Amino acid sequence: MTNPLLAAHTLPPFSSIRAEQVEPAVRQLIDDGRAQLKSLLEGLSVPTWNNLIAPIEDQGDKLDQAWAPVSHLNSVANSDELRKAYTESIALLTDYSTEFSQNEALYQAYQQLADSSEFAQLSQAQQQTISNALRDFRLGGVALNDADKKRFGEIQKRLSELSTQFSNNVLDATQAWYKQFDNADALAGLPESALAQAAQAAAQKNLPGYVVTLDFPSYYAVIMYADNRALREEIYTAYVTRASAAGKKADGSSAAEFDNSALIAETLALRHELAQLLGFANYAERSLASKMAESPAQVLQFLNELAQKSKPFAERDYAELCAFAAAQGCVDLQSWDSTYYSEKLRVEKYSVSQEELRPYFPAEKVISGMFEVVQRLFGIQVQQIAEFDTYHPDVRFFHIEKNGKQVASFYLDLFARDKKKGGAWMADCRVRRKTSTGLQLPVAFLTCNFTPPVGETPSLLTHDEVTTLFHEFGHGLHHMLTQIDVAAVSGINGVAWDAVELPSQFMENWCWESEAIPLISGHYQTGEPLPQRLLDKMLAAKNFQSGLQMIRQLEFSLFDFRLHAEYNTAAPKSAQQVLNEVRDLVAVIRPPVFNRFENSFSHIFAGGYAAGYYSYKWAEVLSADAYSRFEEEGIFNAQTGASFLQEILQQGGSRAPMELFKNFRGREPQIDALLRHSGIAPANTSAEVAA
């Protein structure tokens, strides 16, 4: 049988892909790539775009087209067989990538092209591709001696294994724990939607009554609404000890087999060694070599200044919460109480709850309204396609059209389920590029973990989930609306990591606008848009505990960055030690000593954000300031939308992000808008964010 991963397809042939086909296909494509590169370099006297880089891009795209669906399936339809095939293949790919980046003849050919007269004749996207490649050759160890190259390759391969194992452990630990109840009494306080989901979870496990799990929608419902304090403590403890030595399974036995502690220690040591091999003082310096931020000192100054401005607001928020909880009889507020009493306080102050809003945000209405928002902003239309090859019945497929022509497509996979990694993300399936047969259109995977429909009740989203959907769609638009035809800088490719969150955070703003709310809301029973009285309450509550939320994100960012910037080979601190030090400086709420947040911090240990988690706050400055132009000119101003489309979304990674931002905004970014949007507005907030 022909291996479908080796055949040419416009879209992935999901129904034909089998785990046993993965490793042979990857091995074959890597062998083809090696043979092609050898042939290209033999006798190459004058390297040009067409005789060197274009054919390398073609071959790389073949490998990407095979690997993208496999990588996606490993995240959304995990199985033992696929996991094994994925792990074997990622080792091959890591070796291949290292080998490619350390090929001195190839590096010299790129350098020769960069120094040639042809370089000036190339497009901006082509020039940027070559400049990025030369940087990445150096970061890939091309200048190292043979012994160091060998060690570099060993480290890269081991880091890849550790990342995969970390992710597997988090998934397995999350699924290893659940709790069953015969009746709903123990779940008093949970809204009907959460109880219905718990009943459905029980049925799926062939158990009576109700089941709560550590999948986020289930966990969050319990921690926010369960009146039973002991239950909140139990599920909180299970959640924050996932993938640690203290983790537990459903039967109460130890889940220490999924402990990530040793993996974290080894990862940090290897990252530091890797950075020093390349001549950097630490991994934070290595991380910034391809980002907007110029130095670790600049990042730390940015985070510490933001923390300094935010902490008084966080302390005020916490004092209010403690006083409220005490008045309710909880005089010793614990971490498993904070979300519960915060929601009660929100309801008391603003007379609005997430559950009261949920019926107004059925997933279908939110999706169609979101499409209407981007049509008004960017002049695009989104059409659902009924017939397509899929991997799960929940998945849907859409085309994006502009001026009557298809420009992109995307898969939408919204609901939490077994064997699916938690969280929300966008990944590229196909990248826009010119080929010998025409233009390859971009395709994206958009993935979330929302509460699925239950019985006759459709999926109803909290407003937090609505903003998550808009966030991921913003990433998708960045990938799909690009007009760049060179793969390496098309869409999100080549975009500095600390600028990549700009379009995603930018799109969240429309979830709060009175002009947009009628488009994205409609009661699932009556169709009535969110009433003005509820919108007013929602807007009044928008910055509820924003100081605490800001400090929480800054805690994560400082922990990540200091973990990598301050690593000491002679006396390495544990991740927990560094986290404790950061909390001593910025935290307002101190979690219990058994909390092992870092053991499931997949962003930095399995997700590409190592020494880069600060990017969320860095890009939030950009997105808030970009959005302030819409506030000035009209949130549905077609000309402003066209400007954002042309200057940001269409440009991909073809130019430096600061250049693109200034083209759109007319100046460098300022922090004012972020502080204003967050309800944190000290007197002097006009300082520019240097980058």
Buried (B, 14 or more C-beta within 10 A) or exposed (E): EEBBBBEEBEBBEBEBBEBEBBBBBBBBBBEBBBEBBEEBBEEBEEBBBEEBBBBBBBBBBBBBBBBBBBBBBBBBBBEEEBBBBBBBBBBBBBBBBBBBBBBEEBBBBBBBBBEBEBBEEBBEBBBBBBBBBBEBBBBBBBBBEEEBBBBBBEBBBBBBBBBBBBBBBBBBBBBBBBBBBEEBEBBEBBBEBBBBBBBBBBEEBEBEBBBBBBBBBBBBBBBBBBEBEEBBBBBBBBBBBBBBBBBBBBEEEEBBEBBBBEBBEBBBBBBBBBBBBBEBEBBBBBBBEBBBBEEBEBBBEBBBEBBEBBBEBBBBBBEBBBEBBEEBEBEEBBBBBBBBBBBBBBBEBBEBBBBBBBBBBBBEBBBBBBBBBBBBBBBBBBEEEEEBBBBBEBBBBBBBBBEEEEBBBBBBBBBBBEBBBBBBBBBBBBBBBBEEEEEBBBBBBBBBBBBBBBEEBBBBBBBEBBBBBBBBBBBBBBBBBBBBBBBBBBBBBBBBBBBBBBBBBBBBBBBBBEEBBBBBBBBBEEEEBBEEEBBEBBBEBBBBBBBBBBBBBBBBBBBBBBBBBBBEEEEBBBBBEBBBBBBEBBBBBEBEEEBBBBBBBBBBBBBEBBBBBBBBBBBBBBBBBBBBBBBEEEBBBEEBBEBBBBBBBBBBBBBBBBEBBBBBBEEEBBBBBBBBBBBBEEEEBEEEBEB
